[in-house]
């Protein structure tokens, strides 16, 4: 199943390559705010610099809400209009800011708590560090499903968080492999200055992963007794037909096929 996910991701990326580049350019422009503005704002005082940094990070998360919507459409073989992109971005703005706030609070907690507890040098400190570590692992593995889950279901944040956690814990090995794959894509993106695949490419990976994984739960609603024997070949048949068989010639010169 994971092999087909990578194949689908690649062709969804390829079929929307120009749109992906445009979306990534927008993200790079947004990312300039938390990168360039805080040093300038800090001249007016440290609080101004911190406000600029946190505001810029929140803005980046808001934009990622729109990117996740676009990724959902691309993985469903639909085009994305600019109006629909900004409409989804505006619709999810509160949720995106809440996710940004939770993520920043988590990072802040780690930056304070880890040095403190590791510096205790006793069993209590070691236990606290271990607990923080595993909570962080669970959070970051779940975080990769959050924007995609929000775009797919359009539900309140609490329900979105619950679904993301359930998907992560129920597919732990898959989630770890997905996280590693996203890191590899990010590293490869550095070669193209994050234009290809870039953030939009990673969003496509998460959207495709959630879409394919949800097929399992649709099946289990009708066959709850078959949890240990999911017929992935049958469940992925329609998606495999949609992706089809591609050749290098057909990818570069589709009109010649």
Protein Blocks (a to p, Z undefined) as FASTA:
>chain_A
ZZmmmmmmmmmmmmmmmmmmmmmmmmmmmmmmmmmmmmmmmmnojklmmmmmmmmmmmmm
mmmmmmmmmmmmmmnopacdfklmmmmmmmmmmmmmmmmmmmmmmmmmmmmmmmmmmmno
paklmmmmmmmmmmmmmmmmmmmmmmmmmmmnopafklmmmmmmmmmmmmmmlmmmmmmm
mmmmmmmmmmnoomagbjmlmmmmmmmmmmmmmmmmmmmmmmmmlmmmccfklmmmmmmm
mnopadfklmmmmmlZZ
